[in-house]
Amino acid sequence: MSQMLNTGVRWTIHDVELFAENEGMRYEIVDGELFMTRASHFKHQQTCGKIFGQLDVWSELTGLGEAVINPGVLFSESDNVIPDVVWATKETLALTLDEAGHLTGAPDLVVEVLSASNEDLRRDKEAKLKLYSSRVVKEYWIADWRSRKLEVYRREDNQLKLLETLFSSDNIISPLLAAFSCTVDQFFPV
């Protein structure tokens, strides 16, 4: 469950650094707007793990890149997010990974798993979609474990556009992930 602090203030990473440690809270900034999120639902976390697992096994087999759960992505002082899962080629990682272990540029694929609140839906389907589109993410998946569906956005005409909505028995394939294929159902807990 997330909440947004809409005070008319443009937040930066420097503001968040001043917050007292608040265990279980996650802070993200999108275009200067601060989002605070508490620990996610158990099935949300399971979904993240299953998507990561599929991407990680494929990455190990192909050696083409790496998948990561909850990486920090520091696009700028006012765009600092923690996607649920990302995948990046080795070349992208070499160009964007800083010494502190944060991505400072767009991973090739970003995956967000939806939470239930309207604020979370707005964050993932509007604010983050615009951010990832403007920062040249090549592909963006929005997974909904409640309805067991996956929305696939791909870069087209310099922006991310909804290409398809896949359901449990559908196969997910991607031009980014050569020979990767699994059913959408494999992304979700029983």
C-alpha positions as CSV (number, residue, x, y, z in Angstrom):
1,M,0.0,0.0,0.0
2,S,1.5,3.3,-1.0
3,Q,0.7,6.9,-0.3
4,M,1.8,10.0,-2.1
5,L,2.9,13.2,-0.3
6,N,1.5,15.8,-2.6
7,T,2.5,19.0,-0.9
8,G,3.4,21.1,-4.0
9,V,7.1,20.4,-3.2
10,R,9.4,18.9,-5.7
11,W,11.2,16.1,-3.8
12,T,14.8,15.0,-4.6
13,I,17.0,12.2,-3.4
14,H,18.7,14.6,-1.0
15,D,15.4,15.2,0.8
16,V,14.8,11.5,1.2
17,E,18.3,11.0,2.6
18,L,17.2,13.3,5.5
19,F,14.3,11.0,6.5
20,A,14.8,9.0,9.7
21,E,15.3,5.3,9.0
22,N,11.8,3.9,8.8
23,E,12.0,0.1,8.6
24,G,9.6,-1.4,6.1
25,M,9.1,1.8,4.1
26,R,10.3,2.3,0.5
27,Y,10.6,5.8,-1.0
28,E,10.4,6.5,-4.7
29,I,10.4,9.8,-6.5
30,V,8.9,10.3,-10.0
31,D,9.2,13.7,-11.5
32,G,9.6,15.3,-8.1
33,E,6.6,13.5,-6.6
34,L,7.3,11.4,-3.5
35,F,5.7,8.0,-3.1
36,M,6.0,6.0,0.1
37,T,5.2,2.3,0.1
38,R,4.9,-0.2,2.9
39,A,5.9,-3.8,2.6
40,S,3.9,-5.5,-0.2
41,H,1.4,-8.4,0.0
42,F,3.0,-11.8,0.3
43,K,1.6,-12.9,-3.2
44,H,3.0,-9.7,-4.7
45,Q,6.5,-10.7,-3.4
46,Q,6.0,-14.3,-4.6
47,T,5.1,-12.9,-8.1
48,C,8.3,-10.8,-8.1
49,G,10.3,-13.9,-7.2
50,K,8.7,-16.0,-9.9
51,I,9.3,-13.5,-12.6
52,F,12.9,-12.9,-11.4
53,G,13.4,-16.7,-11.4
54,Q,12.2,-17.2,-15.0
55,L,14.4,-14.3,-16.2
56,D,17.4,-15.4,-14.0
57,V,17.4,-19.0,-15.3
58,W,17.2,-17.8,-18.9
59,S,20.0,-15.3,-18.3
60,E,22.2,-17.9,-16.7
61,L,21.6,-20.2,-19.8
62,T,22.2,-17.5,-22.4
63,G,24.8,-15.2,-20.6
64,L,23.1,-12.2,-22.3
65,G,22.3,-10.2,-19.2
66,E,21.1,-10.2,-15.6
67,A,17.9,-10.0,-13.7
68,V,17.6,-8.2,-10.4
69,I,14.8,-7.8,-7.8
70,N,14.2,-4.3,-6.3
71,P,17.3,-2.5,-7.7
72,G,17.7,1.2,-7.1
73,V,17.4,3.2,-10.4
74,L,18.6,6.7,-10.0
75,F,17.7,8.5,-13.3
76,S,18.1,11.9,-11.7
77,E,17.8,13.8,-8.4
78,S,14.0,14.0,-8.9
79,D,13.5,10.5,-10.6
80,N,14.6,7.8,-8.2
81,V,12.7,4.5,-8.3
82,I,12.9,0.9,-7.1
83,P,11.2,-1.3,-9.7
84,D,10.1,-4.8,-8.6
85,V,12.3,-6.6,-11.2
86,V,14.6,-5.4,-14.0
87,W,16.6,-7.2,-16.6
88,A,19.6,-5.6,-18.4
89,T,22.1,-6.7,-21.0
90,K,25.7,-6.9,-19.9
91,E,26.4,-3.9,-22.1
92,T,23.6,-1.8,-20.4
93,L,24.9,-2.8,-17.0
94,A,28.5,-1.8,-17.9
95,L,27.2,1.7,-19.0
96,T,24.7,2.3,-16.1
97,L,25.8,0.6,-12.9
98,D,27.6,3.1,-10.6
99,E,30.1,2.3,-7.8
100,A,27.3,2.4,-5.2
101,G,25.5,-0.5,-7.0
102,H,22.7,1.6,-8.4
103,L,21.6,1.8,-12.0
104,T,21.9,5.4,-13.3
105,G,20.2,4.7,-16.6
106,A,17.5,2.7,-18.1
107,P,17.5,-1.1,-17.7
108,D,16.3,-2.8,-20.9
109,L,13.2,-4.4,-19.2
110,V,11.4,-3.2,-16.2
111,V,8.7,-5.2,-14.4
112,E,6.2,-3.8,-11.9
113,V,3.8,-6.0,-10.0
114,L,0.5,-4.2,-9.1
115,S,-0.6,-3.6,-5.6
116,A,-4.3,-3.1,-4.7
117,S,-4.5,0.6,-3.9
118,N,-5.6,3.2,-6.5
119,E,-2.5,5.2,-5.7
120,D,-0.3,2.2,-6.5
121,L,-2.2,1.7,-9.8
122,R,-1.7,5.3,-10.7
123,R,2.0,5.2,-9.8
124,D,2.7,2.1,-12.0
125,K,0.3,2.7,-14.9
126,E,0.7,6.4,-15.2
127,A,3.7,8.0,-13.4
128,K,6.2,5.2,-13.9
129,L,5.0,4.4,-17.4
130,K,5.7,8.0,-18.4
131,L,9.1,7.9,-16.6
132,Y,10.2,4.7,-18.1
133,S,9.0,5.8,-21.5
134,S,11.0,9.1,-21.3
135,R,14.1,7.3,-20.0
136,V,14.1,4.9,-23.0
137,V,13.3,1.7,-21.2
138,K,12.8,-0.8,-24.1
139,E,10.1,-2.9,-22.6
140,Y,7.8,-2.6,-19.5
141,W,5.7,-5.4,-18.0
142,I,2.9,-4.7,-15.5
143,A,2.0,-8.0,-13.8
144,D,-1.3,-8.3,-11.9
145,W,-1.3,-11.4,-9.7
146,R,-4.9,-11.0,-8.7
147,S,-6.2,-11.3,-12.3
148,R,-3.2,-13.3,-13.4
149,K,-2.5,-11.1,-16.4
150,L,0.5,-9.3,-17.8
151,E,0.5,-6.1,-19.8
152,V,3.4,-5.8,-22.2
153,Y,4.5,-2.3,-23.3
154,R,7.2,-2.0,-25.9
155,R,9.0,1.0,-27.3
156,E,7.4,2.2,-30.5
157,D,7.7,5.7,-32.1
158,N,10.0,6.7,-29.2
159,Q,7.5,5.8,-26.4
160,L,6.3,2.8,-24.5
161,K,3.0,1.6,-25.9
162,L,0.7,-1.2,-24.7
163,L,1.4,-4.0,-27.2
164,E,-0.6,-6.9,-25.7
165,T,-2.3,-8.1,-22.6
166,L,-1.5,-11.7,-21.8
167,F,-3.4,-14.1,-19.6
168,S,-2.5,-17.3,-17.7
169,S,-2.2,-19.8,-20.6
170,D,-0.6,-17.2,-23.0
171,N,3.1,-17.4,-23.8
172,I,5.3,-14.5,-23.1
173,I,8.1,-13.9,-25.7
174,S,10.1,-10.8,-26.2
175,P,12.5,-9.5,-28.9
176,L,14.7,-8.4,-26.1
177,L,15.1,-11.9,-24.7
178,A,16.1,-14.2,-27.5
179,A,14.4,-17.6,-27.2
180,F,12.8,-16.7,-23.8
181,S,9.4,-18.2,-23.5
182,C,7.1,-19.3,-20.6
183,T,3.4,-19.2,-19.9
184,V,2.2,-16.1,-18.0
185,D,0.8,-18.6,-15.4
186,Q,4.4,-19.4,-14.4
187,F,4.8,-15.8,-13.1
188,F,2.1,-16.2,-10.5
189,P,1.8,-18.1,-7.2
190,V,-0.8,-20.8,-6.9
